[in-house]
Amino acid sequence: MDTRTRFAVSAALTLGLLAGCGDDAAPAGSAAGDPAPQATGEPWYDEVTPASASGTTGGAGSPCPVPVSFPLADGWTAKAIEPPKGELAELLGEALTKRGGTTARCEVDGRPAGGGFLRVWAADTPTVAPRAALEGFAAGSGETVSGQQFRDLRAGSFDVTEMTWLATNPLAEEEAARNWALAVQSAGQTLVFAVNEGLITERTDVLPAYRLAVRGLAAPG
């Protein structure tokens, strides 16, 4: 997917067309189950402070109908991702809402507040292991994936697996983009929270809201 297409995909979702080492290395301070990892700098940037919260979402009947709840950053809003209508829209929607064995369920948009956005995806095979869900999700982008790293930690009231990687579009001359995603299992469903630096945002724009959301994961009330 080229740069213009990725930007268009992001815009379509927002406007309502759809409503440091090897592979397994965990950096110092981020042992399995650690509730507050402190791996500063590349690639985790744990020094980035979570955003201030303003409400929560998640659970049946919410704009993010998934079996977890999580806090929203101030100025960020959640919106369910619905399949578009019409034959052409259905074809476009399939490309935009399916990725690497997951289906997009909602988007949390911070662009009006000067931030980026994150999306929550549900695994099509509900009980797939978190790491396998993350590997499939990263590979499903159609981009060249490299530098994958994983870590297990405690996020809110859940044990989760987090992944970071670099993605490069093989058809465009651009720098590799740093991506982060976290997989959590709740109520028999594997979910993936995903964010990347984007085309016009940087990690300081997107990581605070992502950190806030995943560190506040809880069972929906």
Disulfide bonds with the S-S distance in Angstrom:
Cys64-Cys106 1.96
